[in-house]
Amino acid sequence: MAIKGKISFPGDKSISHRALMFAALADGDSRISNLPTGADVQSTRTCLEACGIQIKDVGDDVVVTGGGFSDPDQPLDCGNSGTTIRLLLGLLASQGINATFIGDNSLSNRPMNRILDPLSQMELESNSNEGKIPVTIHKSNIKGITYQSPVASAQIKSAVLLAGLGADGKTSVTEPFLSRDHTEKMLKRLGANLSTNGVLSTTSRLISPLSNFNLSVPGDPSSAAFFAATAAIVPESEIILNGILHNPTRMGFYSALQKMGAGMDFIDTWEEAGETIGTLKVFHQPLKGITITKDEVPGLIDELPIVVILATQANGKSEIRGAEELRVKECDRIHAVCKNLNKMGADIKELHDGFIIYGPKQLNGAEIKTFHDHRIAMAFTIAGLVANGDVTLDYPECVSISFPEFYSELERLRQ
């Protein structure tokens, strides 16, 4: 059954988290529209509110009143959101807040030392459960550092830069490859003393609040990727993705899709709030295998599960390497993808840092273990569209983490 039509997407999660946090640092009221309805961004909102930040709904928009951070009365529940806890660790450190962070079972198994280690170098006092939550931070006189990040991670980079906004001296972060750069773009625009030079970012203490702002959050390219992939592998499909973020650090999936031979036309692009936004048409064409290397992974880390699904339907060998970061996402996504695709009859080999896939291969229906991971659930829903037999998910509701409307929008577009 072909997929046809136009679709607009909830606001980009990465920008939405940051918009709420930076509005909390701003002078006066900031108005944000097109915030996604998913649980992750809601976790950031409720944590900020628990720290004394006033946030109210005005129609379909959210208005954040900056300033006034205070110690929360209860532990901050970050739910399933790694972005929430990791960025708030840096932000609240910069504001001298005492806080304890908790989360759900998935978040409880995710590593926090990658954030706590550089923050401890900045002389932040903290306690953790052997590098996992619960994590408690204590008001500290933090110092700027020069930090060489061992991995390209926007969460690590952002946490250190946000802590630097309240640190004595300059704070610099260098990463091996450029990860998504929304923190740098937004902070520069809002008046922070922040500079970038390739993979090096440097900031210093805020001497005045950030500027308040009005922002319509661009559509999330990671959510859009699942619909683009559907159009690419389901015969006779064609879809128009309206108003999605076209930041170069987030377009890795679409570059990969183009290399695989999918039909793609950029209908329009424009600039808004320092970011490029565009409308893209994707349509079905035969796909060929692809090689994705370590330096390409940061630009499509969240979309790799759906790239692997595409590779099962592509002609020839596909190889993805340097993606060991997938093992510390909401679940071990390398294992989850391979376990489920093996059940569906794919020709796939699990590597410590990625995958080797041979296609095209007819997939068969199967019972899919989502590991309560929204991107696994969405990827295997798409795999089910080209499978012989029914694909059933053990926990389809987990898509509400990022895209509660996913199933209804997919059904709307099926013809």
C-alpha positions as CSV (number, residue, x, y, z in Angstrom):
1,M,0.0,0.0,0.0
2,A,1.6,3.2,-1.2
3,I,2.2,6.3,1.0
4,K,1.2,9.6,-0.5
5,G,0.6,13.1,0.7
6,K,2.0,16.0,2.7
7,I,2.9,16.0,6.3
8,S,4.1,18.5,8.9
9,F,6.0,17.4,12.0
10,P,6.2,18.3,15.6
11,G,9.0,20.7,16.5
12,D,12.6,19.3,16.6
13,K,13.3,17.7,19.9
14,S,16.9,19.0,20.2
15,I,15.9,22.6,19.5
16,S,12.9,22.3,21.8
17,H,14.9,21.2,24.8
18,R,17.3,24.0,24.3
19,A,14.7,26.6,23.6
20,L,13.1,25.9,27.0
21,M,16.4,26.0,28.8
22,F,17.7,29.1,27.1
23,A,14.4,30.9,27.7
24,A,14.9,30.2,31.4
25,L,18.2,32.1,31.2
26,A,16.7,35.0,29.3
27,D,15.5,38.4,30.4
28,G,11.7,38.5,30.4
29,D,9.2,36.4,28.5
30,S,10.1,34.1,25.6
31,R,7.4,32.6,23.4
32,I,7.9,29.2,21.8
33,S,5.5,27.6,19.3
34,N,5.4,24.1,17.7
35,L,6.9,22.4,20.7
36,P,6.5,18.7,20.3
37,T,3.9,16.9,22.5
38,G,6.2,14.0,23.3
39,A,7.2,13.0,26.8
40,D,10.9,13.9,26.5
41,V,10.4,17.7,26.0
42,Q,7.7,17.6,28.7
43,S,10.3,16.2,31.1
44,T,12.5,19.3,30.4
45,R,9.6,21.6,31.0
46,T,8.5,20.0,34.3
47,C,12.2,19.9,35.6
48,L,12.6,23.6,34.9
49,E,9.3,24.4,36.6
50,A,10.5,22.5,39.6
51,C,13.5,24.8,39.7
52,G,11.3,27.9,39.9
53,I,11.0,28.8,36.2
54,Q,7.5,30.0,35.3
55,I,6.2,28.3,32.1
56,K,2.6,28.7,30.9
57,D,0.5,27.6,27.9
58,V,-0.9,30.5,25.9
59,G,-3.1,29.0,23.1
60,D,-0.9,26.6,21.2
61,D,2.3,28.4,22.4
62,V,4.4,28.2,25.5
63,V,5.6,31.3,27.3
64,V,8.7,31.0,29.5
65,T,9.6,33.8,32.0
66,G,13.4,33.8,32.5
67,G,15.4,34.0,35.7
68,G,14.5,33.0,39.2
69,F,16.2,29.5,39.5
70,S,15.8,27.9,42.9
71,D,16.6,24.5,44.4
72,P,13.8,22.0,43.7
73,D,11.9,20.5,46.6
74,Q,11.9,17.0,45.1
75,P,14.2,15.0,42.8
76,L,14.0,16.1,39.2
77,D,12.3,13.3,37.2
78,C,13.8,13.3,33.7
79,G,11.7,10.3,32.6
80,N,13.3,8.7,29.5
81,S,15.1,11.8,28.3
82,G,18.9,11.7,28.2
83,T,19.0,15.2,26.7
84,T,17.0,16.5,29.7
85,I,19.3,15.2,32.4
86,R,22.6,15.8,30.6
87,L,22.0,19.4,29.5
88,L,20.3,20.2,32.9
89,L,23.4,19.0,34.7
90,G,25.4,21.7,33.0
91,L,22.7,24.4,33.1
92,L,21.9,23.9,36.8
93,A,25.6,23.7,37.7
94,S,26.0,27.1,36.1
95,Q,23.2,28.5,38.2
96,G,24.4,27.1,41.6
97,I,21.5,24.8,42.1
98,N,21.4,21.8,44.4
99,A,19.4,19.1,42.8
100,T,19.0,15.3,42.5
101,F,18.1,13.7,39.1
102,I,16.1,10.5,38.6
103,G,14.5,8.8,35.7
104,D,12.8,5.7,34.3
105,N,14.4,2.2,34.1
106,S,15.9,3.0,30.7
107,L,17.5,6.2,31.8
108,S,18.7,4.5,34.9
109,N,21.0,2.3,32.8
110,R,22.5,5.1,30.7
111,P,26.0,6.4,31.5
112,M,26.3,9.8,33.1
113,N,30.0,9.8,33.8
114,R,30.6,11.2,30.3
115,I,29.0,14.4,31.7
116,L,30.0,14.2,35.3
117,D,33.7,13.7,34.5
118,P,34.2,17.1,32.7
119,L,31.9,18.8,35.2
120,S,34.0,17.4,38.0
121,Q,37.1,18.9,36.3
122,M,35.2,22.2,36.5
123,E,35.1,21.5,40.3
124,L,31.4,20.7,40.4
125,E,30.7,18.5,43.5
126,S,28.4,15.6,42.7
127,N,27.4,12.1,43.8
128,S,26.1,9.3,41.6
129,N,25.2,5.6,41.5
130,E,28.5,4.5,40.1
131,G,28.1,6.9,37.2
132,K,24.4,6.3,36.8
133,I,21.3,8.0,38.3
134,P,20.3,9.0,40.8
135,V,22.8,11.9,40.4
136,T,23.0,14.7,42.9
137,I,24.8,18.0,42.3
138,H,25.8,20.6,44.9
139,K,26.3,24.3,44.6
140,S,29.9,24.8,43.6
141,N,32.3,27.5,42.5
142,I,32.9,26.1,39.1
143,K,35.9,26.9,36.9
144,G,36.4,27.0,33.2
145,I,38.3,24.2,31.5
146,T,39.7,23.2,28.2
147,Y,38.0,19.8,27.4
148,Q,38.8,17.3,24.7
149,S,35.7,15.2,24.3
150,P,36.5,11.6,23.5
151,V,33.3,11.3,21.3
152,A,31.4,13.6,19.1
153,S,28.3,14.2,21.3
154,A,26.1,17.2,21.3
155,Q,25.0,16.3,24.9
156,I,28.5,16.3,26.3
157,K,29.5,19.5,24.4
158,S,26.3,21.3,25.4
159,A,26.5,20.3,29.1
160,V,30.1,21.6,29.4
161,L,29.3,24.9,27.5
162,L,26.2,25.5,29.6
163,A,28.2,25.0,32.8
164,G,30.7,27.4,31.3
165,L,28.0,30.1,31.3
166,G,28.5,30.2,35.1
167,A,32.2,29.4,35.4
168,D,35.2,31.5,36.2
169,G,37.3,31.9,33.1
170,K,36.9,30.5,29.6
171,T,35.5,27.1,28.8
172,S,36.4,25.3,25.6
173,V,35.2,22.0,24.1
174,T,36.8,20.2,21.2
175,E,35.3,17.1,19.7
176,P,36.6,14.6,17.2
177,F,33.9,15.4,14.6
178,L,31.3,18.1,14.6
179,S,28.1,17.0,16.4
180,R,24.8,18.8,16.1
181,D,25.4,22.5,16.8
182,H,22.1,23.9,18.0
183,T,23.5,25.0,21.3
184,E,26.2,27.1,19.7
185,K,23.9,28.6,17.1
186,M,21.2,29.5,19.6
187,L,23.5,30.8,22.3
188,K,25.3,33.1,19.9
189,R,22.1,34.5,18.6
190,L,20.8,35.2,22.1
191,G,23.8,37.1,23.2
192,A,26.2,34.7,24.9
193,N,29.9,35.2,24.5
194,L,30.4,32.1,22.5
195,S,32.7,31.4,19.5
196,T,33.2,28.4,17.3
197,N,36.1,27.3,15.0
198,G,35.4,24.0,13.4
199,V,35.1,21.4,16.1
200,L,36.2,23.9,18.8
201,S,33.6,25.9,20.8
202,T,34.5,28.4,23.5
203,T,32.4,30.3,25.9
204,S,32.6,32.3,29.2
205,R,30.5,33.4,32.1
206,L,27.2,35.3,31.2
207,I,27.5,38.9,32.4
208,S,23.9,39.6,31.6
209,P,20.8,37.4,30.9
210,L,20.3,36.1,27.4
211,S,17.9,38.0,25.1
212,N,14.3,36.9,25.2
213,F,12.9,35.5,22.0
214,N,10.0,34.3,19.9
215,L,10.6,31.0,18.2
216,S,8.6,28.6,16.0
217,V,10.5,25.3,16.3
218,P,11.2,23.7,12.9
219,G,9.9,20.3,12.2
220,D,11.9,17.4,13.6
221,P,14.1,15.8,10.8
222,S,14.6,12.7,12.9
223,S,10.8,12.1,13.1
224,A,10.5,13.0,9.4
225,A,13.1,10.4,8.6
226,F,10.7,7.5,9.2
227,F,8.2,8.9,6.7
228,A,11.0,9.6,4.1
229,A,12.2,6.0,4.5
230,T,8.6,4.8,4.0
231,A,8.4,6.6,0.7
232,A,11.8,5.3,-0.3
233,I,11.0,1.6,0.1
234,V,7.2,1.2,-0.5
235,P,6.6,1.1,-4.3
236,E,4.7,4.0,-5.9
237,S,5.0,6.1,-2.8
238,E,5.7,9.9,-2.8
239,I,5.6,12.2,0.2
240,I,6.2,15.9,0.9
241,L,7.8,16.8,4.2
242,N,6.8,20.3,5.2
243,G,9.0,22.7,7.1
244,I,11.6,20.4,8.5
245,L,15.0,21.5,10.0
246,H,17.8,21.5,7.4
247,N,20.7,22.1,9.8
248,P,23.8,20.6,8.1
249,T,24.7,18.6,11.3
250,R,21.2,16.9,11.1
251,M,21.0,16.1,7.4
252,G,23.1,12.9,7.5
253,F,20.1,10.6,7.1
254,Y,18.9,12.5,4.0
255,S,22.4,12.5,2.5
256,A,22.6,8.7,3.1
257,L,19.1,8.3,1.6
258,Q,20.2,10.2,-1.5
259,K,23.4,8.0,-1.9
260,M,21.2,4.9,-1.7
261,G,19.3,6.1,-4.7
262,A,16.0,7.3,-3.3
263,G,14.1,10.0,-5.2
264,M,14.6,13.4,-3.5
265,D,13.7,16.9,-4.5
266,F,14.3,20.0,-2.3
267,I,11.2,22.1,-3.1
268,D,12.0,25.1,-1.0
269,T,14.4,26.3,1.8
270,W,14.5,29.4,3.9
271,E,16.2,30.9,7.0
272,E,14.5,31.3,10.4
273,A,16.1,32.1,13.8
274,G,19.6,31.1,12.6
275,E,18.5,27.8,11.2
276,T,17.8,26.6,7.6
277,I,14.3,25.1,7.2
278,G,13.0,23.4,4.1
279,T,10.3,21.4,2.3
280,L,11.4,18.1,0.8
281,K,9.8,15.6,-1.6
282,V,10.8,11.9,-1.3
283,F,9.7,9.2,-3.7
284,H,10.3,5.5,-4.4
285,Q,13.2,4.4,-6.5
286,P,15.3,1.3,-6.3
287,L,17.9,1.5,-3.6
288,K,21.5,0.3,-3.5
289,G,23.8,-0.5,-0.5
290,I,25.7,2.1,1.4
291,T,28.8,2.5,3.5
292,I,28.6,4.8,6.5
293,T,31.9,5.6,8.4
294,K,32.7,6.9,11.8
295,D,32.9,10.5,10.8
296,E,29.4,10.4,9.2
297,V,27.7,8.8,12.3
298,P,27.2,11.9,14.4
299,G,25.0,13.4,11.7
300,L,22.6,10.5,11.6
301,I,23.0,8.7,14.9
302,D,19.3,8.8,15.8
303,E,18.3,7.6,12.3
304,L,20.6,4.6,12.0
305,P,17.9,2.0,13.0
306,I,15.8,3.1,10.0
307,V,18.9,3.2,7.7
308,V,19.4,-0.4,8.6
309,I,15.8,-1.2,7.6
310,L,16.4,0.5,4.3
311,A,19.6,-1.5,3.8
312,T,17.6,-4.8,4.0
313,Q,15.7,-3.6,0.9
314,A,18.8,-2.2,-1.0
315,N,20.8,-4.0,-3.7
316,G,24.2,-5.2,-2.4
317,K,26.2,-4.9,0.8
318,S,25.7,-2.1,3.3
319,E,28.2,-1.5,6.1
320,I,27.9,0.9,9.1
321,R,30.9,1.4,11.3
322,G,31.9,3.6,14.2
323,A,28.4,3.6,15.7
324,E,29.2,2.2,19.1
325,E,27.3,5.2,20.6
326,L,24.1,3.3,19.6
327,R,24.8,0.9,22.5
328,V,24.2,3.6,25.1
329,K,21.0,5.1,23.7
330,E,17.5,4.4,25.1
331,C,18.5,0.8,24.7
332,D,21.4,-1.0,23.0
333,R,20.1,-0.2,19.5
334,I,22.7,-2.3,17.7
335,H,21.6,-5.4,19.5
336,A,17.9,-4.5,19.3
337,V,18.0,-3.9,15.5
338,C,19.9,-7.1,14.9
339,K,17.8,-9.3,17.2
340,N,14.5,-8.1,15.5
341,L,15.8,-8.2,11.9
342,N,17.1,-11.8,12.4
343,K,13.6,-12.8,13.5
344,M,12.3,-11.2,10.3
345,G,14.7,-13.1,8.1
346,A,17.2,-10.4,7.2
347,D,20.8,-11.1,6.3
348,I,22.5,-9.0,9.0
349,K,25.7,-9.3,11.0
350,E,26.1,-7.5,14.4
351,L,29.4,-5.8,14.9
352,H,30.7,-4.2,18.1
353,D,30.3,-0.8,16.4
354,G,27.7,-1.3,13.7
355,F,26.3,-3.6,11.2
356,I,26.8,-5.5,7.9
357,I,23.6,-6.0,5.9
358,Y,23.1,-7.8,2.5
359,G,20.0,-7.0,0.5
360,P,17.5,-7.0,-0.9
361,K,15.9,-9.5,1.4
362,Q,12.2,-10.3,1.8
363,L,11.3,-9.6,5.4
364,N,8.8,-11.7,7.2
365,G,6.3,-10.8,9.9
366,A,7.4,-11.3,13.5
367,E,6.8,-10.2,17.1
368,I,9.1,-7.3,17.7
369,K,10.7,-6.5,21.0
370,T,10.9,-2.6,21.2
371,F,12.9,-2.5,24.4
372,H,10.6,0.5,25.1
373,D,12.6,2.5,22.6
374,H,10.6,4.9,20.4
375,R,13.0,4.7,17.5
376,I,13.0,0.9,17.5
377,A,9.2,0.9,17.5
378,M,9.0,3.4,14.6
379,A,11.7,1.7,12.5
380,F,10.0,-1.7,12.8
381,T,6.6,-0.3,12.1
382,I,8.1,0.9,8.8
383,A,9.7,-2.5,8.2
384,G,6.3,-4.1,8.7
385,L,5.0,-2.2,5.6
386,V,7.3,-4.3,3.3
387,A,7.1,-7.5,5.3
388,N,5.3,-10.7,4.3
389,G,3.0,-11.2,7.2
390,D,2.1,-9.2,10.3
391,V,4.6,-7.3,12.4
392,T,3.5,-6.8,16.0
393,L,5.2,-4.6,18.6
394,D,5.4,-5.6,22.3
395,Y,5.1,-1.9,23.4
396,P,3.9,0.3,20.6
397,E,3.0,3.1,23.0
398,C,6.7,4.0,23.5
399,V,6.5,6.3,20.4
400,S,4.9,8.8,22.7
401,I,8.4,9.7,23.9
402,S,9.0,11.7,20.7
403,F,6.0,11.5,18.3
404,P,2.7,10.5,19.8
405,E,1.0,11.2,16.5
406,F,3.2,8.7,14.6
407,Y,0.7,5.9,14.0
408,S,-2.3,8.2,13.1
409,E,-0.2,10.2,10.6
410,L,1.1,7.0,9.0
411,E,-2.4,5.7,8.6
412,R,-3.6,9.0,7.2
413,L,-1.0,8.8,4.4
414,R,-1.6,5.2,3.4
415,Q,-3.5,4.8,0.1
